[in-house]
Amino acid sequence: MFINAIGTAVPPHRYSKAQCWEAFKSSDWFNRLSPRAHAVTELVLLQDNGIEYRHLAVDALDEVFAIDPDTLYQRFLLNAPRLAAQAGRRALEQARLDAAEIDAVIVSTCTGYLCPGLSGYVIEQLRMRPDVQAYDLVGQGCAAALPNLKMGEALIASGQCEQVLSICVEVCSAAMYLDDDPGVLISACLFGDGAGAAVLSKRPDAHRRKIEWRHSQSLIEPSQRDALRFETRNGLLRNILTRQVPKTAAGHAHNLLQSVLRRTEIDQADISGWILHAGGRDVLLAVQKDFGTMPDDFRYSAAILRDYGNLSSAFVYFVLKKAIDEEAPGGWWWLSSFGAGFSCHGALLQVE
């Protein structure tokens, strides 16, 4: 399988950390929460946390404090199909493909639920042919990009498809929740909205860099699911984010990488490009420590985190696009995502 094009999309409005802090202080929620909650939020938003800006699907920041099931559902319904289709359209344009040439579309999300699923909206907006295979994947959190891509690989390897459109879209502002729990508050300060898409093909594009999916592996540890997950409370999604996440993510990511390297007889020193889900600054630092890499090795992930925040499942598409756009050196690239479950996935890409 070859990754022949990447497209991304974000809402038009971008907000800085300082803007978010001022909006929080002016909201009704400020007086509902404890002084400790104020201190946690101020610390995250006004000191260095690796994030400077986020794109959110609201016209003004005061809208994010309207936290009720109907408002959040409507935000997801309006914006998730739009962002998914925008990212998909940009990937198709880059690949110089008509939507009718796509044999399957796979859409992943965890920040909202639609039935029928998002794939139908994408098919409608991109005007795909009616017999296109359509799959909606849910419940995989920040890790969803790799399972999505692996499903595309399976469809291509089976001979069912020659061109697959892979999409991850998250409207994290439609999963907003606030209370005095530090993990909930930190989540509200980390996540942004966006979508990423990839055109997966049986053959490489002769006009672009050849990016071949070579080896992949997954690790699922259900006993640690309570460290990072969504729960439903009062009809709303509430993100559970615990202190052990950076250590857990780094440990699993490192073990998975070493397992793939042993199986393929490739040395870590041979990896020239790192395409990693960041999660947050502390997660990225923990992964760097466990991998024994230099800060510059994760520069693409750090740059996306700084400019967009944690985009959940869409994040690695943005990182991969940045590495391609900046003409990162070819060779072996390591693509990895991790998140709720606890789950971790990785793939070796051979890039020319």
C-alpha positions in Angstrom: 0.0 0.0 0.0 1.2 3.5 -0.8 0.1 6.8 0.9 -0.2 9.0 -2.2 -1.7 12.2 -0.7 -2.6 13.9 2.5 -5.2 16.6 3.1 -6.1 18.4 6.3 -8.8 20.9 7.4 -9.5 23.0 10.5 -12.3 25.4 11.4 -11.6 29.1 10.4 -11.3 30.6 13.8 -8.0 30.2 15.8 -7.7 31.1 19.5 -4.6 31.6 21.6 -4.1 30.3 25.1 -4.4 33.9 26.5 -7.7 34.3 24.7 -9.0 31.1 26.2 -8.0 32.2 29.7 -9.7 35.5 29.4 -12.9 33.9 28.0 -12.9 31.4 30.9 -12.6 34.2 33.5 -15.5 36.0 31.9 -17.8 32.9 31.7 -20.4 31.7 34.2 -18.4 28.6 34.6 -15.6 30.5 36.4 -17.7 31.1 39.4 -19.1 27.5 39.4 -15.6 26.0 39.8 -13.3 26.0 42.8 -10.3 28.2 43.3 -8.1 25.1 42.8 -9.8 24.6 39.4 -9.0 28.3 38.5 -5.3 27.7 39.5 -5.0 24.5 37.4 -6.6 26.2 34.4 -4.4 29.3 34.7 -1.3 27.2 35.0 -2.1 25.2 31.9 -3.2 28.2 29.7 -0.6 30.8 30.8 2.6 28.8 31.2 4.4 26.7 28.6 2.5 23.5 27.8 3.7 23.1 24.2 0.5 24.6 22.8 0.0 28.2 21.6 -3.1 28.0 19.4 -6.1 25.9 18.7 -8.8 26.0 16.0 -12.2 25.6 17.5 -15.6 25.2 15.7 -17.1 28.3 17.3 -17.5 31.9 16.1 -16.6 33.2 19.5 -15.0 31.7 22.6 -18.0 32.3 24.8 -19.8 29.6 22.8 -17.7 26.9 24.2 -19.2 27.5 27.6 -22.7 26.5 26.4 -22.2 23.0 27.6 -25.4 21.0 27.1 -26.2 17.8 25.0 -28.2 19.5 22.3 -25.7 22.3 21.7 -22.8 20.0 21.5 -24.6 17.5 19.3 -25.5 20.3 16.8 -21.9 21.5 16.8 -20.7 18.0 15.9 -23.4 17.5 13.3 -22.6 20.8 11.6 -18.8 20.6 11.7 -17.7 17.0 11.5 -19.1 16.3 8.0 -17.8 19.6 6.8 -14.3 19.1 8.1 -14.1 15.5 7.0 -15.2 16.4 3.5 -12.8 19.4 3.3 -9.8 17.2 4.2 -10.9 14.4 1.9 -11.4 16.8 -1.0 -7.9 18.3 -0.5 -6.3 14.8 -0.4 -8.1 13.9 -3.7 -7.0 17.2 -5.4 -3.4 16.5 -4.3 -3.7 13.0 -5.7 -5.3 14.3 -8.9 -8.2 11.8 -8.4 -11.9 12.2 -9.0 -14.1 11.1 -6.1 -15.6 8.5 -8.4 -12.3 6.7 -8.5 -12.3 5.9 -4.8 -13.4 2.4 -4.0 -13.8 2.7 -0.2 -14.0 5.5 2.4 -13.2 4.9 6.1 -14.1 7.6 8.6 -13.0 7.5 12.3 -14.1 9.8 15.1 -14.7 9.7 18.9 -16.1 13.1 19.7 -19.6 12.6 18.5 -22.1 10.0 17.3 -24.2 10.0 14.1 -26.5 7.3 12.7 -26.2 7.0 9.8 -22.5 7.6 10.2 -20.1 10.3 8.9 -19.1 8.2 5.9 -22.5 8.9 4.3 -22.1 12.6 4.7 -18.6 12.4 3.1 -20.0 10.4 0.2 -22.7 13.0 -0.3 -20.5 16.0 -0.1 -17.7 14.6 -2.3 -20.2 13.1 -4.7 -18.7 9.6 -4.6 -20.3 6.8 -6.5 -23.2 5.0 -4.7 -21.5 1.6 -4.7 -18.4 2.9 -2.8 -17.6 0.8 0.3 -18.2 2.8 3.4 -17.0 2.2 7.0 -17.4 4.1 10.2 -14.9 3.4 13.0 -15.7 4.8 16.5 -14.4 4.4 20.1 -10.6 4.4 19.3 -9.8 7.9 20.6 -6.5 9.5 19.7 -5.2 6.2 18.4 -7.7 5.8 15.6 -5.6 6.9 12.7 -3.5 3.8 12.5 -6.4 1.3 12.7 -8.1 3.3 10.0 -5.0 3.1 7.8 -4.6 -0.6 8.5 -8.1 -1.2 7.4 -7.3 0.6 4.2 -4.3 -1.6 3.8 -6.4 -4.8 4.3 -8.9 -3.6 1.6 -6.1 -3.0 -0.9 -4.2 -6.2 -0.1 -7.4 -8.3 -0.5 -7.9 -7.0 -4.0 -11.2 -5.4 -3.2 -10.0 -1.9 -3.7 -7.3 0.1 -5.6 -8.0 3.5 -4.1 -9.1 4.1 -0.5 -9.9 7.4 1.2 -8.9 7.4 4.9 -10.3 10.1 7.1 -10.1 11.0 10.8 -12.2 13.9 12.1 -12.6 15.3 15.6 -14.7 18.2 16.8 -13.3 18.2 20.3 -15.2 21.4 21.1 -18.3 19.2 20.8 -17.0 17.0 23.6 -16.5 19.9 26.0 -17.0 19.2 29.7 -16.0 21.2 32.8 -15.8 20.3 36.5 -13.2 20.6 39.3 -11.3 17.5 38.2 -7.8 18.5 37.0 -7.8 15.9 34.2 -11.0 17.3 32.9 -9.7 20.9 33.0 -6.4 19.9 31.4 -8.3 18.2 28.6 -10.4 21.3 27.9 -7.1 23.2 27.5 -5.4 20.8 25.2 -7.7 19.7 22.4 -8.5 21.4 19.1 -10.7 20.6 16.2 -9.7 19.3 12.8 -9.6 16.5 10.2 -7.0 14.6 8.3 -7.3 12.5 5.2 -5.1 10.2 3.2 -5.4 8.6 -0.3 -4.2 5.0 0.0 -3.4 3.3 -3.3 -2.3 0.0 -4.7 0.4 1.7 -6.7 2.6 4.8 -6.0 2.0 8.2 -7.6 4.8 8.7 -10.1 4.6 12.4 -9.6 5.1 12.5 -5.9 7.4 11.0 -3.2 6.9 7.3 -2.8 5.6 6.5 0.7 5.1 2.8 1.1 3.4 1.2 4.2 5.7 -1.8 5.0 5.2 -3.2 8.5 2.7 -2.5 11.3 1.8 -3.8 14.7 -0.7 -2.9 17.5 -0.7 -3.3 21.3 -4.0 -3.2 23.3 -3.9 -3.2 27.1 -7.5 -3.2 28.4 -6.4 -3.4 32.1 -5.3 0.3 31.7 -8.4 1.6 30.0 -9.3 3.7 33.0 -6.2 5.8 32.6 -7.5 7.4 29.4 -11.1 7.2 28.1 -14.4 8.9 27.7 -17.3 8.4 30.1 -20.9 9.6 29.7 -22.1 11.8 32.5 -25.4 13.8 32.4 -25.7 13.0 28.7 -22.2 14.5 27.9 -18.9 13.0 27.0 -16.4 13.6 29.9 -12.7 12.9 29.2 -10.8 10.9 31.8 -7.2 12.0 31.8 -4.9 10.7 34.5 -1.4 11.5 35.6 0.0 8.1 34.5 -0.8 8.8 30.8 2.6 10.2 29.7 4.5 7.3 31.3 2.0 4.7 30.0 2.0 6.1 26.5 5.8 6.3 26.3 6.3 2.8 27.7 3.9 1.2 25.3 5.1 3.3 22.3 8.7 2.2 23.0 7.8 -1.5 23.5 5.9 -1.5 20.2 8.7 0.2 18.3 11.3 -2.3 19.6 9.0 -5.2 18.7 8.7 -4.1 15.1 12.4 -3.3 14.8 13.3 -6.8 16.1 10.8 -8.4 13.7 12.1 -6.4 10.7 15.8 -6.5 11.7 16.0 -2.7 11.3 18.0 -0.6 13.8 16.4 2.5 15.4 19.3 4.5 14.1 18.0 3.8 10.6 14.8 5.7 11.2 15.1 9.1 9.6 11.6 10.4 10.2 9.3 10.4 13.3 5.6 10.9 12.7 4.1 10.6 16.2 0.9 11.5 18.0 2.0 14.0 20.6 -0.9 13.9 23.1 0.6 16.8 25.0 4.0 18.3 25.8 4.6 15.9 28.8 3.7 12.9 26.6 6.1 14.0 23.9 8.9 14.5 26.4 8.2 11.1 28.0 8.3 9.4 24.6 11.5 11.2 23.7 13.1 10.0 27.0 12.1 6.4 26.5 13.1 6.4 22.8 16.5 8.0 23.6 16.0 10.5 20.8 16.9 14.2 20.4 14.2 16.9 20.7 14.7 17.8 17.0 13.7 14.3 16.0 10.1 15.1 17.1 10.0 18.6 15.6 7.1 17.9 13.3 4.9 16.6 16.2 6.0 19.5 18.4 5.2 22.1 15.7 1.7 20.7 15.1 1.0 20.6 18.8 2.1 24.2 19.2 -0.1 25.5 16.3 -3.2 23.3 16.6 -3.2 21.6 20.0 -4.1 17.9 20.4 -6.3 17.1 17.4 -6.9 13.6 18.7 -7.1 11.0 15.9 -6.5 13.6 13.1 -3.1 14.6 14.6 -0.8 12.3 12.8 -2.1 13.2 9.4 -1.0 16.8 10.1 2.4 15.6 11.2 2.8 13.4 8.2 1.8 16.3 5.9 4.3 18.6 7.5 7.1 16.1 7.1 6.2 15.7 3.4 5.8 19.5 2.9 9.2 20.2 4.5 10.9 17.5 2.5 12.1 15.4 5.4 14.9 13.0 4.5 13.8 9.7 3.0 14.4 6.2 4.3 12.5 4.6 7.2 9.8 6.7 8.9 8.0 5.5 12.1 4.3 6.4 12.2 2.7 5.9 15.6 -0.5 6.8 17.5 -1.8 5.9 20.9 -4.8 6.6 23.1 -7.9 5.2 24.8 -7.9 1.5 25.4 -5.0 1.7 26.4 -4.0 1.2 22.8 -0.8 1.9 20.8 -0.2 1.3 17.1 2.8 1.8 14.8 3.9 1.4 11.2 7.2 1.5 9.3 7.0 3.6 6.2 9.7 3.4 3.5 10.0 6.8 1.8 11.9 7.7 -1.3 
